């Protein structure tokens, strides 16, 4: 019995057993049937799987080892392997779990073309004993191929005389898929002349064509661009298009036509032979020979016309071939025919009226009698530049002459008498805008057609000193390191003067004023010709942070004109001041600090404080404190705060500690290179019962001072946080003030700015207060808020702002400096 029939019989018996509610063996039999079917397939040596094409690598196909009845543990010992003829490594088996999976891209169209069935045959071979199994993997089609037309562009030629309902066959598209994925529908782009005709043949093939719905007219539309789109029925739908270019072929259905039915032409007597009277142009909307036009005189033209004129059959030019005499004939009527070369030929007609005019054969003459050049640019309106005289030998209208000047110039012609004219200034001159005018005087007579003559007059405009030197911007900012060498070039100013010659010769000078008690010229100087600004002496940031002054630029005109530019020179700080120790108390000297300490104090007790300041700014004035250990000495029971300078105990003092302790505290700033100072602190250890009252009071005073300093530091930290919070607001306010308010000059005055610096370890523990001079003019003092980056590399002086410089190349980390004026 065939395997299929036997399976159907077993299934029917099991089904009858299942439908009996009382039979408890039904479900068991159904389970047995499910287990027997794969086993039956395995026993028959043929297993079927299916997989869609174009799935990803590793896609599950089937549990081939289980379906073949093989144990996973025996796949490797029995040399389980899969072979496929000509299919490469499309499918592979994982020997760890016995799963058949997709190993590489599967393209059904590449494997089987347009075949309705497509499968991959696999041979599974195992040894010990040798067994061969056959596996068929069906590759199912997906809609991965769009419809494709044979060509992208198709040209169709149709005569304009074709009747409506004419059919023009087209070639359809093909789809490499099968089934519903290859069933195509067609759609034609919207148009008024053509429709799409689609027919299905007896063999289920589709035949398409264009149907003419409306008569064509090549003269209205010589071409029609259509798009034919084919869409398959796959999910998702794919489309393909072809462009149809319908070219309409011509037939001779249009006669030549002229632009107008009658032309009027005027010519003068005594015109030379060959003179073109008129060039006619008749157009034929047809093309090819149907549109080729030839010209001729009409058969009714009298001999007098054909004796005086001839017409070119190709160009339509009517030319003179005889002597035209106004006294004999002053008007000619000529009938012209334009005939095409179609079959049958069609003709168009027009009339040309030729009017003979009296000849105007004398040209006007122009003579310049006086010139007053050059003209100053500040000349008054009405200033006379030149005198002209015109004449014409003709009479009546042909001898009446009018003069006119080149338009859009600041001059005009004024008639002073018959045929006499004056060239005068009509509007203001500006040599910087236009230094020379080329004027053309034209004299034209009243003839028809009129004759004219021209004469050129070159007017030069001389310069006056009416432009002051100007700078590119009203203010420049310059950064200079302190301790610069004398005579250092720090900047170059440059002004331009739009005038010419000596009126444009610019010289530079300082606008002298007092800087504190000294003259500005003792600090800086400017080269009169080049505009280079030099620092005459080393600048000191601690003495002068900002030097604001003006440079004047004057030309050499009479009277001279000038303008000023403001320079703001910021003196950048360098680490040139070592820390300075402050006296330990009021009235004390700057020597060693002596302090009595009770032995009973506990760990962390503040026993003394080292105070120091640095005259520099920013990181150069940020101080740290270190306790230097004496050579060979035991470990000290004291320590010093890194940024506070407070000396405190690290442990409780005992009898083993020396009664006199000599501490060396190294005070160091954060400049490059760092500068240091050393403070000596002498501590005397006393028993608490033996310490005199004065010492107790002193100790209490020191402790109170330390507590007060700690409180001050807390307030300082709060203040720093508040300043940091307002940093962005300060930037915005500064930008607005700088853009809206002009710079004001003020006098040098003392200032007491507070230097604030933050880092990864915290804020300053001490803010130096000192006198600073900010020289920015003759007015109230100005305060600066400076915030410095954690590391400031050496920054060169910006020497010449007139030349483009990339400040980022010189200073990668530049301090942010904001000025509140």
C-alpha positions in Angstrom: 0.0 0.0 0.0 1.4 3.5 -0.8 2.6 5.5 2.2 0.1 8.3 1.6 -2.9 5.9 1.6 -1.7 4.2 4.7 -1.4 7.5 6.5 -4.9 8.5 5.4 -6.3 5.2 6.7 -4.6 5.6 10.1 -5.7 9.1 10.4 -9.3 8.1 9.7 -9.3 5.4 12.3 -7.8 7.7 14.9 -10.3 10.4 14.1 -13.2 7.9 14.7 -11.6 7.0 18.0 -11.3 10.6 19.0 -14.9 11.6 18.3 -16.2 8.9 20.7 -16.5 10.8 24.0 -16.6 7.7 26.1 -13.3 6.3 24.7 -10.5 7.5 26.8 -8.0 6.1 24.3 -8.8 8.7 21.7 -6.4 11.3 22.8 -3.6 8.7 23.1 -4.2 7.6 19.5 -4.1 11.1 18.2 -0.8 11.7 19.9 0.5 8.5 18.4 -0.5 9.6 14.9 1.3 12.9 15.4 4.5 11.1 16.5 4.2 8.5 13.7 4.0 11.0 10.8 7.6 12.4 11.0 8.9 9.0 11.8 7.1 7.7 8.7 8.7 10.4 6.6 12.1 9.6 8.0 11.6 6.0 7.3 10.7 6.8 3.7 14.1 8.7 3.3 12.4 12.0 2.3 11.8 15.1 4.5 10.3 18.3 3.2 10.9 21.8 4.6 10.1 25.3 3.3 11.8 28.6 3.7 11.1 32.0 2.2 13.7 33.5 0.0 15.9 36.5 1.0 15.8 35.6 4.8 18.6 36.5 7.1 21.6 34.3 7.9 20.8 31.9 10.7 17.0 31.6 10.0 15.6 28.4 11.4 14.5 25.8 8.7 13.9 22.6 10.7 15.1 20.2 13.3 16.7 17.8 10.8 18.4 15.5 13.2 15.3 15.0 15.2 13.2 14.5 12.1 15.7 11.9 10.8 15.6 10.0 14.1 19.2 10.7 14.9 20.5 11.5 18.4 22.4 14.7 18.9 25.2 12.9 20.6 25.9 10.7 17.6 26.0 13.4 14.9 29.8 14.1 15.3 30.9 10.4 15.9 28.9 9.3 12.8 30.3 12.1 10.7 27.0 13.8 10.0 27.3 15.9 6.9 25.0 17.6 4.3 25.7 17.8 0.6 23.8 19.8 -2.1 24.6 19.6 -5.7 25.4 23.0 -7.2 23.7 24.9 -4.3 26.9 25.8 -2.5 26.5 26.5 1.2 23.0 28.0 1.2 21.9 25.7 4.1 23.9 24.4 7.0 23.3 22.2 10.0 24.3 23.0 13.6 25.9 19.8 14.9 25.3 21.0 18.5 21.5 21.1 18.3 20.7 19.4 15.0 19.0 22.4 13.5 19.0 23.1 9.8 19.4 26.9 9.2 20.0 29.4 6.4 23.7 30.0 5.9 23.8 32.5 3.0 21.4 34.5 0.8 18.8 32.5 -1.1 17.4 34.1 -4.2 14.5 32.0 -5.7 14.7 33.7 -9.1 18.5 33.0 -9.3 17.9 29.3 -8.3 14.9 28.5 -10.3 14.0 31.4 -12.6 10.3 31.6 -13.3 9.6 28.0 -12.4 6.5 27.6 -10.3 8.2 25.2 -8.0 11.6 25.7 -6.5 13.4 23.6 -4.0 16.9 22.7 -2.8 17.7 19.0 -2.6 20.0 18.0 0.2 21.7 14.6 0.8 22.3 13.9 4.5 25.1 11.2 5.0 26.0 9.5 8.2 28.5 6.7 8.8 28.7 3.7 11.1 26.5 2.4 9.6 26.4 4.4 6.3 23.0 5.9 5.7 21.8 8.5 3.2 18.7 10.7 3.7 17.1 12.9 1.2 15.7 16.3 2.2 13.8 18.7 0.0 13.7 22.4 1.1 11.1 24.4 -0.8 12.1 28.0 -1.4 8.9 30.2 -1.3 8.7 33.3 -3.4 8.4 36.8 -1.9 7.6 40.0 -3.8 11.2 41.3 -4.1 11.3 42.1 -7.9 9.5 45.1 -9.4 8.0 45.0 -12.8 10.6 45.9 -15.5 9.9 47.2 -19.0 12.3 46.3 -21.8 13.4 49.9 -22.2 13.2 53.0 -20.0 12.2 55.3 -22.8 10.0 54.5 -25.9 9.5 56.8 -28.9 6.3 56.5 -30.9 5.7 58.4 -34.1 2.1 59.2 -35.2 0.9 61.4 -38.1 -1.3 64.2 -37.0 -3.9 63.1 -39.6 -4.6 59.7 -37.7 -8.2 59.3 -36.8 -9.4 58.9 -33.2 -9.7 55.3 -31.8 -6.5 54.3 -33.6 -4.6 51.7 -31.6 -0.8 51.6 -31.2 0.6 48.4 -29.6 3.0 48.6 -26.6 5.3 46.1 -25.1 4.3 45.2 -21.5 6.5 44.7 -18.4 7.8 41.5 -16.9 8.1 40.5 -13.3 10.7 37.9 -12.2 8.4 36.7 -9.3 5.7 34.1 -9.6 2.1 33.8 -8.6 0.3 36.9 -7.5 3.6 38.7 -7.1 3.9 38.6 -10.9 0.3 39.6 -11.8 0.6 43.1 -13.3 -1.9 46.0 -13.7 -1.1 49.0 -15.9 -1.9 52.7 -15.5 -1.3 55.6 -18.0 -0.5 59.2 -16.9 -3.4 61.6 -17.2 -3.7 63.3 -20.6 -6.5 64.3 -23.0 -5.2 62.6 -26.2 -4.5 59.0 -25.3 -6.0 56.1 -23.3 -4.6 52.7 -22.3 -6.1 49.6 -23.9 -5.4 46.3 -21.9 -6.6 42.9 -23.2 -6.1 39.4 -21.8 -5.4 36.7 -24.4 -6.6 33.1 -24.3 -3.2 32.0 -22.9 -3.6 34.5 -20.0 -1.0 36.8 -21.4 -1.7 40.6 -21.4 -1.6 42.8 -24.5 -1.5 46.6 -24.0 -1.7 49.5 -26.4 -2.4 53.2 -26.8 -5.7 54.4 -28.1 -6.0 57.8 -29.7 -9.0 59.6 -28.1 -8.7 63.0 -29.7 -7.3 64.3 -33.1 -3.7 65.4 -32.9 -2.4 68.8 -34.0 1.4 69.0 -34.5 1.3 72.8 -34.6 -0.2 72.9 -31.1 1.7 70.1 -29.5 4.5 68.4 -31.5 5.3 66.0 -28.6 3.4 64.3 -25.8 5.3 62.9 -22.8 3.4 60.0 -21.1 4.3 57.7 -18.3 3.1 54.1 -18.2 3.3 52.4 -14.8 3.0 48.7 -14.1 2.1 47.5 -10.6 2.2 43.9 -9.3 -0.1 42.4 -6.7 2.5 41.5 -4.1 2.7 42.7 -0.5 4.0 45.3 -0.6 3.2 46.4 -4.1 6.2 47.1 -6.4 6.0 49.3 -9.5 7.9 50.0 -12.7 7.6 52.8 -15.2 8.4 53.6 -18.8 8.4 57.0 -20.4 6.5 57.2 -23.7 7.5 60.0 -26.1 4.8 60.4 -28.7 6.1 62.4 -31.7 3.4 63.9 -33.9 4.4 63.8 -37.6 3.4 66.7 -39.9 1.0 66.9 -42.8 0.6 70.0 -45.1 -2.5 71.5 -43.5 -1.4 75.1 -43.0 -0.8 77.8 -45.6 2.1 80.3 -45.1 1.0 83.5 -43.3 2.6 87.0 -42.9 2.7 88.9 -39.7 0.3 91.6 -41.2 -1.6 91.9 -44.4 0.0 95.2 -45.4 3.4 96.7 -44.8 4.4 100.3 -45.1 8.0 101.2 -46.0 9.7 104.6 -46.4 12.9 105.0 -48.4 14.9 108.0 -49.5 15.4 108.8 -53.1 18.8 108.2 -54.7 19.2 105.0 -52.7 21.9 102.7 -54.0 21.1 99.6 -56.1 20.9 96.5 -53.8 19.5 98.5 -50.9 17.1 96.3 -48.9 13.7 97.9 -48.8 12.1 95.3 -46.5 12.7 91.7 -45.5 9.4 89.8 -45.4 8.9 86.8 -43.3 6.1 84.4 -43.8 5.7 81.5 -41.4 4.3 78.1 -42.0 3.3 76.1 -39.0 4.0 72.8 -40.8 7.5 71.3 -40.8 9.8 69.8 -43.4 9.0 70.6 -47.0 5.5 71.5 -45.9 7.0 74.5 -44.1 9.5 75.6 -46.7 8.3 79.0 -48.1 9.3 80.7 -51.3 8.5 84.4 -52.2 7.5 86.0 -55.5 5.7 89.0 -57.0 2.0 88.4 -57.7 1.1 88.0 -61.4 -1.0 91.3 -61.3 2.1 93.4 -60.4 2.7 96.1 -63.1 6.0 96.3 -65.0 7.0 99.6 -63.4 7.3 97.7 -60.1 9.3 94.8 -61.5 11.6 97.3 -63.2 12.5 99.1 -60.0 12.5 96.2 -57.4 13.2 92.5 -57.2 12.5 89.9 -54.5 14.7 87.1 -53.2 12.6 83.8 -53.3 14.5 82.3 -50.3 14.9 85.3 -47.9 11.9 87.5 -48.9 14.1 90.6 -49.2 12.8 93.3 -51.5 15.8 95.3 -52.9 16.3 98.2 -55.2 17.5 97.4 -58.7 16.7 100.7 -60.6 17.0 104.4 -60.0 14.4 105.6 -57.5 13.2 109.1 -58.3 10.9 110.9 -55.9 9.8 113.4 -58.6 8.6 110.5 -60.9 6.9 108.1 -58.4 6.5 108.6 -54.7 4.5 105.5 -53.9 4.7 101.8 -55.0 2.1 99.1 -54.2 3.6 95.7 -54.4 1.6 92.4 -54.0 3.7 89.5 -52.7 2.9 85.7 -52.7 4.4 83.2 -50.2 4.0 79.6 -51.4 5.0 76.4 -49.5 6.4 73.2 -51.2 3.7 70.8 -49.9 1.4 68.6 -52.0 -0.7 70.4 -53.0 1.1 73.7 -52.4 -0.7 76.4 -50.3 0.0 80.2 -50.6 -0.3 83.3 -48.5 -0.5 87.0 -49.6 0.4 90.5 -48.4 0.9 94.0 -49.8 4.0 96.2 -49.4 3.5 100.0 -49.7 6.9 101.8 -50.5 6.8 105.5 -49.9 9.7 107.6 -51.4 11.0 110.4 -49.2 13.1 113.4 -49.9 16.7 112.8 -49.1 18.4 114.4 -46.0 22.1 114.0 -47.0 23.9 116.5 -44.7 25.1 115.7 -41.2 25.2 118.4 -38.4 28.5 119.9 -37.4 29.7 120.6 -33.8 32.5 122.9 -32.8 34.0 123.5 -29.3 35.0 127.1 -28.8 36.2 127.2 -25.2 37.1 124.7 -22.4 37.7 125.4 -18.7 39.2 122.2 -17.2 39.8 120.6 -14.7 36.7 121.3 -12.5 37.1 121.5 -8.7 34.8 119.1 -6.9 33.4 121.9 -4.8 32.5 124.1 -7.9 29.2 126.0 -7.7 26.2 125.0 -9.7 26.0 126.8 -13.0 29.8 126.9 -13.5 30.5 127.0 -17.3 32.7 124.2 -18.5 32.6 124.6 -22.3 31.0 126.6 -25.2 29.7 124.8 -28.3 28.4 125.8 -31.7 26.3 123.6 -34.1 25.4 123.9 -37.7 23.6 122.0 -40.6 23.8 122.7 -44.3 20.3 121.3 -45.0 17.2 123.5 -44.9 13.8 123.5 -43.4 13.2 120.5 -41.0 16.4 118.8 -42.2 18.4 121.8 -41.1 16.9 122.3 -37.7 19.4 120.9 -35.1 18.8 120.0 -31.5 21.6 119.1 -29.0 21.5 116.8 -26.0 24.0 115.4 -23.5 24.8 111.9 -22.2 22.1 111.1 -19.6 22.8 110.6 -15.8 25.7 113.1 -15.6 26.0 116.2 -13.3 26.1 118.5 -16.3 23.6 120.0 -18.7 23.5 121.9 -22.0 22.0 125.4 -21.9 20.9 127.1 -25.1 22.2 130.7 -25.1 21.3 131.6 -28.7 20.3 129.9 -31.9 22.7 127.0 -32.4 24.8 128.2 -29.5 25.1 126.1 -26.2 26.9 126.2 -22.9 28.0 123.1 -21.0 27.4 124.0 -17.2 27.6 122.1 -13.9 24.1 120.9 -12.9 24.7 119.0 -9.6 27.4 118.5 -6.9 30.6 116.7 -7.8 32.4 114.1 -5.6 35.9 113.2 -6.9 36.0 110.2 -4.5 33.0 108.7 -6.3 33.7 109.7 -9.9 37.1 111.4 -10.8 36.4 111.7 -14.6 33.4 112.1 -16.8 33.4 111.2 -20.5 30.6 113.4 -21.9 29.1 112.8 -25.3 27.3 115.8 -27.0 25.0 114.7 -29.8 23.6 117.0 -32.4 20.6 115.7 -34.4 18.7 117.4 -37.3 15.0 117.3 -37.9 15.2 115.2 -41.1 13.4 111.9 -41.5 15.3 109.8 -40.9 17.4 112.3 -38.9 21.2 112.5 -39.1 23.3 113.2 -36.1 26.9 113.9 -35.1 28.7 113.5 -31.7 31.7 115.0 -30.0 33.3 113.7 -26.8 34.4 116.0 -23.9 36.6 114.6 -21.1 36.0 116.4 -17.8 38.5 115.8 -15.0 37.5 116.6 -11.4 40.2 118.0 -9.2 40.4 117.0 -5.5 39.7 119.2 -2.4 40.4 118.1 1.1 36.9 117.1 2.1 37.5 113.6 3.7 39.0 113.1 7.1 41.2 109.9 7.7 39.0 107.1 9.1 39.9 104.0 11.1 38.4 100.6 10.6 36.9 100.7 14.0 36.6 103.3 16.8 38.4 101.3 19.5 41.0 98.6 19.7 42.0 96.3 22.6 45.6 95.3 23.0 47.1 92.8 25.5 50.7 93.3 26.6 52.6 91.2 29.2 54.2 93.2 31.9 58.0 93.6 32.1 58.1 94.1 28.4 61.4 95.3 26.9 61.6 99.1 26.3 60.7 100.1 22.8 58.5 97.0 22.3 56.1 97.2 19.3 52.7 96.5 20.7 50.2 97.5 18.0 49.8 99.2 14.6 47.0 101.7 13.8 46.0 102.4 10.3 43.7 105.0 8.9 42.5 105.6 5.3 41.8 108.9 3.5 39.6 108.8 0.5 41.2 112.0 -0.9 44.1 112.1 -3.3 47.8 113.2 -3.2 48.7 115.3 -0.2 45.1 115.4 0.9 45.4 111.6 1.5 48.8 111.7 3.2 48.1 110.6 6.8 50.4 111.1 9.8 49.8 109.8 13.3 50.4 111.3 16.8 49.4 110.7 20.4 46.6 112.7 22.0 48.7 113.8 25.0 47.3 113.7 28.5 48.4 112.9 32.0 48.5 109.4 33.3 48.5 109.9 37.0 51.4 112.1 37.7 53.2 111.3 34.4 52.7 112.2 30.8 51.3 109.7 28.4 54.3 110.1 26.1 56.5 108.6 28.9 54.6 105.3 28.5 54.0 104.9 24.7 54.8 106.5 21.4 53.5 106.2 17.9 55.4 106.4 14.6 54.1 109.3 12.6 54.2 107.5 9.2 53.7 103.8 9.9 51.3 104.2 12.8 53.2 101.6 14.9 52.7 102.0 18.7 55.7 101.3 21.0 55.9 100.8 24.7 58.7 103.1 25.8 59.3 101.5 29.2 58.5 98.2 30.9 54.9 98.1 32.1 54.0 96.9 35.6 50.7 95.1 36.0 50.7 95.9 39.7 51.1 99.6 39.0 49.0 99.9 35.8 46.5 97.3 34.7 44.8 99.3 31.9 46.3 102.2 29.8 43.6 103.8 27.6 44.7 106.6 25.2 43.9 108.0 21.8 45.9 108.2 18.6 45.1 111.0 16.2 45.4 110.6 12.4 45.8 113.9 10.4 46.0 114.4 6.6 48.3 117.0 4.9 45.4 118.9 3.3 44.7 122.6 3.8 43.0 122.8 6.2 44.0 119.5 7.6 41.3 117.0 8.7 41.7 114.3 11.3 40.1 111.7 13.5 40.9 109.8 16.6 40.9 106.1 17.6 40.9 104.7 21.2 43.4 102.1 22.3 42.9 100.0 25.4 46.1 98.4 26.5 45.7 95.7 29.1 48.8 94.8 31.0 48.8 91.1 31.6 50.3 89.9 34.9 53.4 87.8 35.2 54.7 86.1 38.3 57.3 88.6 39.3 56.4 89.1 43.0 57.2 86.6 45.7 54.8 86.1 48.6 55.3 88.6 51.4 54.8 87.6 55.1 52.5 89.7 57.2 53.2 90.5 60.8 51.7 88.1 63.3 49.7 90.8 65.2 49.1 94.5 65.5 52.4 96.3 66.0 54.4 93.1 65.5 57.3 92.8 63.1 57.7 90.5 60.1 60.1 88.2 61.9 59.5 84.8 63.6 56.1 84.0 65.1 56.4 83.0 68.7 53.5 81.3 70.5 52.8 79.5 73.8 51.0 76.2 73.5 49.5 74.3 76.4 50.4 70.6 76.4 46.8 69.7 77.2 45.4 70.8 73.8 43.9 68.0 71.7 44.3 67.0 68.1 43.2 69.6 65.5 43.7 72.6 67.8 44.8 75.7 66.0 47.9 77.1 67.7 49.1 79.7 65.3 48.5 81.2 61.8 50.9 82.3 59.1 49.7 85.2 57.0 51.1 86.2 53.6 50.1 88.2 50.5 51.3 88.3 46.9 51.3 91.5 44.9 50.5 89.6 41.7 47.1 88.7 40.4 45.1 85.5 39.6 47.0 82.2 39.9 50.2 84.1 40.5 48.8 85.4 43.8 47.2 82.1 44.9 49.2 81.0 47.9 49.7 77.6 49.4 51.4 76.6 52.6 53.7 73.7 53.4 55.4 72.6 56.6 59.1 71.8 56.0 60.5 69.0 58.1 63.9 69.6 59.7 66.7 67.2 58.7 66.9 64.3 61.1 64.1 65.5 63.3 61.3 63.3 64.6 57.9 63.7 63.0 56.3 66.9 64.1 53.0 66.9 66.0 51.9 69.9 64.0 50.6 70.5 60.5 49.7 73.6 58.4 46.5 74.2 56.4 47.3 74.1 52.6 45.4 77.2 51.8 44.7 78.8 55.2 48.1 78.9 56.8 46.7 77.7 60.1 49.0 75.6 62.2 47.2 72.9 64.2 48.0 69.8 66.2 47.9 66.4 64.5 47.6 64.6 67.9 47.5 65.3 71.5 50.7 66.6 73.0 52.6 64.6 75.5 55.7 64.8 77.7 57.9 63.3 75.0 57.5 66.3 72.8 60.3 68.8 73.0 59.3 71.9 75.0 60.4 74.2 72.1 59.2 73.5 68.6 60.8 75.4 65.7 58.6 75.1 62.5 59.5 76.3 59.0 56.5 77.1 56.8 57.1 77.4 53.1 54.7 79.9 51.4 54.4 79.3 47.6 52.3 80.9 44.9 50.9 79.1 41.7 52.8 81.1 39.1 55.2 79.7 36.5 57.8 79.5 37.9 56.5 79.5 41.4 58.0 82.0 43.9 58.3 81.2 47.6 58.9 82.7 51.1 59.7 81.0 54.4 58.1 81.8 57.8 59.6 80.6 61.1 57.2 79.7 63.9 58.5 79.2 67.4 56.2 77.2 69.7 56.8 76.9 73.4 55.0 73.9 75.1 53.9 74.6 78.6 51.9 72.7 81.2 48.4 74.1 81.5 48.9 74.8 85.2 52.1 76.6 84.7 51.2 78.9 81.8 51.0 82.5 82.9 47.7 84.3 82.5 49.1 86.5 79.8 50.0 83.4 77.8 46.5 82.1 78.4 45.0 85.3 77.2 47.4 85.3 74.2 46.4 81.7 73.4 42.7 82.6 73.7 43.4 85.6 71.4 45.0 83.3 68.8 42.2 80.8 69.0 39.7 83.6 68.7 41.6 85.0 65.7 41.6 81.6 64.1 37.9 81.2 64.6 37.3 84.6 63.1 39.4 83.8 60.1 37.5 80.6 59.6 34.3 82.6 59.7 35.7 85.0 57.2 36.6 82.1 54.9 33.1 80.8 55.1 31.7 84.2 54.1 34.3 84.5 51.4 33.3 81.1 49.9 29.6 82.2 49.9 30.6 85.5 48.2 32.6 83.5 45.6 29.6 81.3 44.9 27.4 84.4 44.5 29.9 85.9 42.0 30.0 82.7 40.0 26.2 82.6 39.8 26.2 86.2 38.4 29.0 85.5 36.0 26.8 85.0 32.9 24.6 88.0 33.8 27.7 90.1 34.1 28.8 89.0 30.6 25.5 89.9 29.1 25.4 93.3 30.8 28.9 94.0 29.8 28.2 93.2 26.1 25.1 95.4 26.1 26.9 98.3 27.7 29.8 98.0 25.3 27.5 98.0 22.3 25.2 100.8 23.4 27.4 103.3 25.2 30.5 105.1 23.7 33.7 104.9 25.7 34.3 107.7 28.2 37.5 109.0 29.4 38.4 109.1 33.0 41.3 109.9 35.3 43.6 107.4 36.9 42.4 106.5 40.3 43.1 103.9 42.9 41.0 100.8 43.0 40.7 97.9 45.5 39.5 95.0 43.4 39.1 91.6 45.1 40.8 88.8 43.2 38.7 85.6 43.1 40.1 82.3 41.8 38.5 78.9 41.9 40.1 75.5 41.2 39.5 71.8 41.8 40.5 72.0 45.4 38.3 75.0 46.3 38.4 78.7 46.4 41.0 81.2 47.6 41.4 81.3 51.4 42.7 84.8 51.3 41.9 87.7 49.0 44.6 90.3 48.7 43.5 93.9 48.9 45.8 96.4 47.4 45.9 99.6 45.5 45.7 99.3 41.7 45.8 102.0 39.0 43.6 101.6 36.0 44.5 104.4 33.6 41.6 104.8 31.1 41.1 108.6 30.7 40.1 111.6 32.7 37.1 110.4 34.6 36.1 108.2 37.6 38.1 105.0 38.2 37.0 101.8 36.6 36.8 98.4 38.3 37.8 95.1 36.6 36.4 91.6 37.2 38.9 89.0 36.1 38.4 85.3 36.0 41.3 83.1 35.0 41.5 79.6 33.6 43.2 77.0 35.7 46.4 77.1 33.6 47.5 80.1 31.6 50.3 79.5 29.1 52.6 82.3 28.0 50.6 84.6 25.7 52.5 86.7 23.2 51.7 90.4 22.7 49.2 91.1 19.9 51.5 93.5 18.0 49.5 94.5 15.0 45.7 94.2 14.8 45.7 95.7 11.3 46.9 92.3 10.0 44.7 89.2 10.5 45.9 87.1 13.4 44.5 84.0 14.9 44.5 84.6 18.7 43.6 80.9 19.2 47.0 80.0 17.8 48.8 82.3 20.3 46.7 81.7 23.4 44.9 78.4 23.6 43.6 79.2 27.1 43.0 82.9 27.4 41.9 84.7 30.5 38.4 86.2 30.4 38.6 89.9 31.4 35.4 91.9 31.8 35.4 95.7 32.3 32.6 97.5 33.9 32.6 101.2 32.8 
